[in-house]
Amino acid sequence: MKDVLLVLSSAASEKSYSRKFANQIVDDLSKGHEAVVKVRDLAKSPLPHVGEAFAGGIYRPAEQRTPEQAQAVALSDAVVDELLAADIVVIAAPMYNFGVPSTLKAWIDHVARAGRTFSYSEQGPKGLVTGKKVILVLARGGIYSEGPMRAFDFQETYLRAVLGFLGMTDVQVVRVEGVAMGEAALRRAVESANAQLDTLQKLAA
């Protein structure tokens, strides 16, 4: 049995291509591995952006935290626990202004915790979230994996960097790109994404 964490971040709801293909991946995983799926929908239930209570609370012993700090840290702990419990993490993200939605950035700010998901030493930082498979489902209106707009991709590059920093280096990517470039481009984007899903299934078989 596999524990799967599905992180959704698109505000487009049922019209979201990242949601559609991420849900399809999770459905396939559930059929093949009797998976237990935890859904963290950041668009419908956004996490608060980290603030003073969080910043002060995470570096203070539990018995010394104010009620506001205790509440902020408890929420972060719950999100970290979800991540650590998962065998497979599926993150669905649209590209907003060349990067990720602020809701997904807030989730990352809550899970990137010194002492819990990474550590510092004389040898430098070390990721503590290891042994997990991560699947990124990335939707883009244009083409950013190649061509003149590649330099504007701060979505996949950022996610790979921050996940790798936390120890998650087994990352596969399903790109749904070009969805805003007309009907023909949309058909190609969907066909390409379906082909990428087929490849994922063969790798998991």
C-alpha positions in Angstrom: 0.0 0.0 0.0 1.3 3.5 -1.0 0.5 6.8 0.8 0.0 9.5 -1.9 -0.1 13.2 -1.2 -1.9 15.2 -3.9 -1.2 19.0 -3.7 -3.4 21.1 -5.9 -2.9 24.8 -6.5 -4.8 26.0 -9.6 -7.6 28.5 -9.0 -9.3 27.3 -12.2 -11.0 24.4 -10.5 -12.6 22.0 -12.9 -11.2 23.9 -15.9 -7.6 23.3 -14.7 -5.4 21.1 -16.8 -2.9 20.6 -14.0 -5.8 19.3 -11.8 -7.2 17.1 -14.5 -4.0 15.3 -15.2 -2.9 15.1 -11.6 -6.2 13.5 -10.6 -5.7 11.0 -13.5 -2.3 10.1 -12.2 -3.6 9.6 -8.7 -6.5 7.5 -10.0 -4.0 5.3 -11.8 -1.8 5.0 -8.7 -4.8 4.0 -6.6 -5.7 1.2 -9.0 -2.2 -0.2 -9.2 -1.1 0.1 -5.6 -4.2 0.3 -3.3 -3.1 3.8 -2.5 -4.3 5.9 0.5 -4.6 9.4 -0.9 -4.4 12.7 1.0 -5.5 15.8 -0.9 -4.2 19.2 0.0 -6.2 21.7 -2.1 -4.4 25.0 -1.7 -6.9 26.9 -3.9 -10.0 25.9 -2.0 -8.3 25.9 1.5 -5.2 28.2 1.2 -2.6 28.2 3.9 -1.8 31.6 5.4 1.3 33.2 4.2 4.0 32.8 6.9 4.1 35.8 9.2 5.5 37.1 12.5 3.9 34.4 14.6 5.4 31.6 12.4 8.8 33.2 12.2 9.1 33.7 15.9 7.4 30.4 16.9 9.5 27.9 15.0 12.7 29.0 16.8 11.1 29.1 20.3 10.6 26.1 22.6 7.0 24.9 22.6 6.4 25.9 26.2 7.6 29.5 25.5 5.4 30.1 22.5 2.5 32.6 22.5 -1.0 31.2 21.6 -0.6 32.8 18.1 2.9 31.2 17.7 1.6 27.8 18.9 -1.2 27.9 16.4 1.1 28.9 13.5 3.6 26.2 14.3 0.9 23.5 14.8 -0.4 24.2 11.3 3.0 24.0 9.8 3.7 20.8 11.7 0.5 19.2 10.3 1.5 20.1 6.7 5.0 18.8 7.3 3.6 15.5 8.7 1.5 15.0 5.6 4.6 15.4 3.4 6.7 13.1 5.5 4.0 10.4 5.6 3.7 10.2 1.8 5.5 7.7 -0.4 4.5 9.5 -3.6 3.9 13.3 -3.8 1.9 14.6 -6.8 2.0 18.4 -7.2 -0.3 20.1 -9.7 0.7 23.6 -10.6 -0.3 26.1 -13.2 2.2 28.7 -14.3 1.3 32.1 -13.0 3.4 35.0 -14.3 6.3 32.6 -15.1 6.3 31.0 -11.6 4.1 29.1 -9.2 0.8 30.3 -7.6 1.3 32.1 -4.3 -0.7 29.4 -2.6 1.8 26.8 -3.6 4.7 29.1 -2.5 3.0 29.4 0.9 2.8 25.6 1.2 6.5 25.4 0.4 7.2 28.0 3.1 5.4 25.9 5.6 7.1 22.6 4.7 10.7 24.0 4.4 11.6 23.7 8.0 15.1 23.6 9.5 15.3 20.6 11.7 12.3 18.9 10.2 12.7 18.8 6.4 16.3 20.0 6.1 19.3 20.6 8.3 22.4 22.7 8.4 25.9 21.6 9.3 29.5 22.4 8.7 29.1 20.4 5.4 26.2 22.6 4.4 22.5 22.0 4.0 21.1 18.5 3.9 17.6 17.5 2.8 15.8 15.2 5.2 12.8 14.3 3.0 14.2 11.3 1.2 13.0 8.1 -0.3 10.0 9.7 -2.0 8.8 9.8 -5.6 7.6 13.2 -6.8 5.5 13.8 -9.9 5.0 17.4 -11.0 2.1 18.2 -13.3 2.8 21.6 -14.8 0.3 23.5 -17.0 1.4 26.5 -19.1 -0.4 28.8 -21.5 2.7 28.9 -23.7 5.7 26.8 -24.5 8.4 27.0 -21.9 10.3 23.7 -22.0 12.1 24.8 -25.2 12.4 27.8 -27.5 12.7 31.5 -26.8 10.5 31.4 -23.7 12.6 28.8 -21.9 14.5 31.5 -19.9 11.2 32.6 -18.4 10.4 29.2 -16.8 10.7 29.9 -13.1 8.0 27.3 -12.4 9.7 23.9 -13.0 13.2 25.2 -12.2 12.1 26.6 -8.9 10.1 23.4 -7.9 13.0 21.1 -8.8 15.4 23.3 -6.9 13.4 23.6 -3.7 12.3 20.0 -3.7 15.9 18.8 -4.3 17.0 21.1 -1.4 14.6 19.2 0.9 15.9 15.8 -0.3 13.4 15.0 -3.0 15.4 14.2 -6.1 13.4 11.5 -7.7 11.2 13.9 -9.7 9.2 13.2 -12.9 7.4 15.9 -14.8 4.3 15.9 -16.9 4.0 19.2 -18.9 0.8 20.4 -20.3 2.0 23.4 -22.2 0.6 25.6 -25.0 -3.0 25.4 -23.8 -3.6 29.1 -24.5 -2.2 29.1 -28.0 -5.3 28.1 -29.9 -7.3 24.9 -30.5 -4.6 23.1 -32.4 -2.0 23.8 -29.8 -4.4 22.8 -27.1 -5.0 19.4 -28.8 -1.3 18.9 -29.1 -0.8 19.8 -25.4 -3.4 17.3 -24.3 -2.1 14.6 -26.6 1.5 15.2 -25.4 0.4 15.0 -21.7 -1.5 11.8 -22.3 1.6 10.3 -23.9 3.7 11.4 -20.9 1.1 9.7 -18.6 1.5 6.5 -20.6 5.3 6.7 -20.1 4.8 7.1 -16.3 2.5 4.1 -16.2 5.1 2.0 -18.0 7.8 3.1 -15.7 5.7 2.2 -12.7 4.7 -1.2 -14.0 
